[in-house]
């Protein structure tokens, strides 16, 4: 085939694909209808190399190198795969998907594991590579708008291995499109032990200004080669090396307001501070005491609120993270020239600590989920991680608390955004003393002289 013929063929395919997309139809529909869906190999007829590339993403590895967190090895990778912190108190290693022991009350068991949301089949698990892993990728769980999530549940195969089911039906494959909010939120909304627990937000037209405009998650989190941009959450360590910010030129830019005074604030105030005025979700968990649920299994004692019920706490944040056994949160100050006042959701969790080293211990949830025995969970995790004298560690483990600052990056509001008096009145939401301001500076910052004229004019316009 000549170069001209080849070029014409490629151009023809491109035009056909463009026409198909414009008509709301995914290119390759006829081929899928004829041959059915065979997993990633079907996708790779048009997207060669995508499955192999996906294996190098955070969604598959659940870990990455982390450069902004103190107290960790910059050469190692960290994430849901191996981190220990008190929102989950476990990870993919100690809480690998498995069948838990039978309940002594009902005699029933169930499957549980931190890697339930991993987009593989569990036989090829977190961080796996090779041909089997590529074939195990569940492309449709993110890309099908007609995915039957009832199919995505664990079961045991004829060898007794735990397998995560997938919907690989032709029907699901014919509904390929841009990931919807549901595709994302099936995992991200239920993270941390239930709906609106970890992040504490819902993404609906009633709760978020972006959703009200018809936007979906990937309108901001625009992936390239499945590398997903994320924000700079102090507790969200693993990343694909690409980040998203309100001030990106493709979004709102560095001068998003018509009012020059408000734009001036952007140098020291994060967009979220004024535009995300509430948060929600779990604010405390106790992994040392589990409560029996109606199904006679057990869950950690958890205190939570609905989305938009909790007021954030505000702190200076320069993108780096303090990390200790009892605290994970933002570093920064008003003097470093890099920090901005930023809102956070505060979460506090109680778990077991190593009596000898003071380090936070992880827990295998299988045993406590079955009968409430939390120290048995610590023992199992210690054995899995190869800790020396695991029985002694579990027996002598000391309960303690860890505080975590979660980034507050959703539940965006325009109509209820903070305005001058919300912060600068003496009873405003910002504690200027805690933020490092002197008494003299606070007196100036809380004087009506700052905003009297502007608010009087706004009040006149509103009325």
Secondary structure, DSSP 4 states (H G I P E B T S, - for coil): --HHHHHHHHHHHHHHHHHHHHTT--TTHHHHHHH---THHHHTTTSTTHHHHHTTSHHHHS-EE-SSBTTS-TTSEESTTT---TTTS--TTTT-SEEPPPPTTT----EE-GGGG-SS-SSS-TT--SHHHHHH--HHHHHBTT--GGG--EEE-TTS-EEE-----HHHHTTB-SPPHHHHHHHHTSTTTSTTSSS----STTT-HHHHTT--HHHHS--BTTBPPB---TT-----S-B--TTSTTTT-S---SSHHHHHHTTTB-HHHHH---EEEEEEEEEEEEEEPTTS-EEEEEEEEEEEEE--EEEEE-S-EEEETTEEEE---TTSSS-EEEEEEEEEEEEEE-TTT-PBPP--HHHHHHH--HHHHHHHHHHHTT-TTHHHHHHH-EEEEEEEEEE---S--STT---HHHHHSTT-S--TTTTT--HHHHHHHT-GGGTHHHHHHHHHHH-
